[in-house]
């Protein structure tokens, strides 16, 4: 008797994300990679904060799957991402101001 092993791909759900922890995720196959953290959990939902390219809060159902959970990121790395993005945004803003004159 042969036993066949099923290769199952289990996708993470938003309910599996830990509060006050940073993650790089892709919500669906057409979205960009986002830096997010869980700021509140209810019985049925999670409130996430997306940090890049701009800070935005949004709700997801706990059982809703994440297309791609790329990695958990420590606070120091998350701060580096934010600093890099802030620097690029400030440079673009300065170039825009200079071009207006």
C-alpha positions in Angstrom: 0.0 0.0 0.0 1.4 3.4 -1.0 0.8 6.5 0.9 0.7 9.7 -1.0 1.7 12.8 0.8 -0.3 15.9 -0.1 1.7 19.1 -0.5 -0.5 21.6 1.1 0.3 25.3 1.0 -1.1 27.0 4.0 -1.5 30.7 3.7 -1.3 32.8 6.8 -4.4 34.7 7.9 -4.6 38.2 9.4 -5.6 36.7 12.7 -2.2 35.0 13.0 -0.3 38.3 13.1 0.9 39.3 16.5 0.1 42.8 17.9 2.9 45.4 18.0 5.0 43.4 15.6 6.0 44.6 12.1 5.6 42.5 9.0 6.3 42.8 5.3 3.2 41.5 3.5 1.5 41.5 0.1 -2.3 41.6 0.6 -3.1 40.2 -2.8 -1.3 39.3 -6.0 -1.7 42.8 -7.5 -0.7 44.9 -4.5 2.7 46.2 -3.5 4.6 44.9 -0.6 3.6 46.8 2.6 5.2 47.3 6.0 2.3 46.7 8.5 1.7 46.1 12.2 -1.4 45.0 14.1 -2.6 47.8 16.4 -5.9 46.2 17.6 -7.6 42.9 17.6 -11.3 42.3 18.1 -13.1 39.0 18.2 -13.6 38.9 14.4 -11.2 41.5 13.0 -7.7 43.0 13.2 -6.9 46.7 12.7 -3.6 47.1 10.8 -1.5 50.1 10.3 0.3 50.3 6.9 3.4 52.5 7.1 4.6 52.8 3.5 4.2 54.7 1.3 2.0 56.6 3.7 0.5 55.7 7.1 -3.0 54.2 6.7 -5.1 52.1 9.1 -7.4 49.4 7.8 -9.5 46.5 9.1 -9.3 42.9 7.9 -11.3 39.8 9.0 -9.2 37.5 11.2 -9.8 34.5 9.0 -9.0 36.4 5.7 -5.8 35.0 4.2 -2.7 37.0 3.4 -1.6 36.5 -0.2 2.1 36.5 0.9 3.5 36.9 4.4 7.1 37.8 3.4 8.7 38.2 6.8 8.5 39.5 10.4 10.6 42.6 10.8 12.1 43.9 14.1 11.5 47.5 15.2 15.0 48.7 14.2 14.6 47.4 10.6 11.1 49.0 10.4 12.5 52.3 11.5 15.2 52.0 8.8 12.5 51.4 6.2 10.5 54.5 7.4 13.7 56.7 7.5 14.6 55.7 3.9 11.2 56.4 2.6 10.9 59.7 4.5 14.3 60.7 3.0 13.2 59.9 -0.5 9.9 61.8 0.0 11.7 64.9 1.3 14.1 64.8 -1.7 11.1 64.6 -4.1 9.4 67.5 -2.3 12.5 69.7 -2.4 13.0 69.0 -6.1 9.3 69.9 -6.7 9.7 73.2 -4.8 12.8 74.1 -6.7 11.1 73.4 -10.1 8.2 75.7 -9.3 10.4 78.9 -9.2 
